[in-house]
């Protein structure tokens, strides 16, 4: 969960600093193992699980 939260925060920071998104429009939240998109037993599966999804507020 910690890694997932840090990844989400990193993306939110990049969007505000590098792409001029308003910080008030973003909330970083990590889902960790609760929202897997693929099994973690292969490198390809782990790569698919390293993702960030943007959800409109």
C-alpha positions as CSV (number, residue, x, y, z in Angstrom):
1,X,0.0,0.0,0.0
2,X,2.9,2.4,0.8
3,X,4.4,2.0,-2.7
4,X,1.0,2.5,-4.3
5,X,0.4,5.7,-2.3
6,X,3.8,7.0,-3.1
7,X,3.4,6.3,-6.8
8,X,0.0,8.1,-6.8
9,X,1.4,11.1,-5.0
10,X,4.4,11.3,-7.4
11,X,2.0,11.4,-10.4
12,X,-0.1,14.1,-8.7
13,X,3.0,16.1,-8.0
14,X,4.2,15.8,-11.6
15,X,0.8,16.9,-12.9
16,X,0.8,20.0,-10.8
17,X,4.5,21.0,-11.3
18,X,5.1,19.9,-14.9
19,X,1.7,20.2,-16.5
20,X,0.1,23.1,-14.6
21,X,-2.9,21.1,-13.2
22,X,-4.5,22.9,-10.2
23,X,-3.5,21.0,-7.1
24,X,-7.0,21.4,-5.7
25,X,-8.4,19.3,-8.5
26,X,-6.2,16.3,-7.6
27,X,-6.3,13.8,-4.8
28,X,-3.7,11.1,-4.7
29,X,-4.8,7.7,-3.5
30,X,-3.1,4.3,-3.7
31,X,-5.1,1.1,-4.1
32,X,-2.3,-1.4,-3.8
33,X,-3.2,-5.0,-4.0
34,X,-6.9,-4.4,-3.7
35,X,-7.2,-3.3,-7.4
36,X,-4.9,-5.6,-9.3
37,X,-5.3,-5.7,-13.1
38,X,-3.3,-8.9,-13.6
39,X,-1.6,-11.6,-11.6
40,X,1.7,-10.7,-10.0
41,X,3.5,-14.0,-10.8
42,X,5.1,-12.7,-14.0
43,X,7.0,-9.5,-14.9
44,X,4.4,-8.7,-17.5
45,X,1.6,-9.0,-14.8
46,X,3.6,-6.8,-12.4
47,X,4.1,-4.2,-15.1
48,X,0.4,-4.1,-15.8
49,X,-0.3,-3.5,-12.1
50,X,2.1,-0.5,-12.0
51,X,-0.5,2.0,-13.3
52,X,-2.2,5.1,-12.3
53,X,-5.8,5.9,-13.1
54,X,-7.3,9.3,-13.2
55,X,-10.8,9.7,-11.9
56,X,-12.9,12.9,-12.3
57,X,-14.0,14.5,-9.1
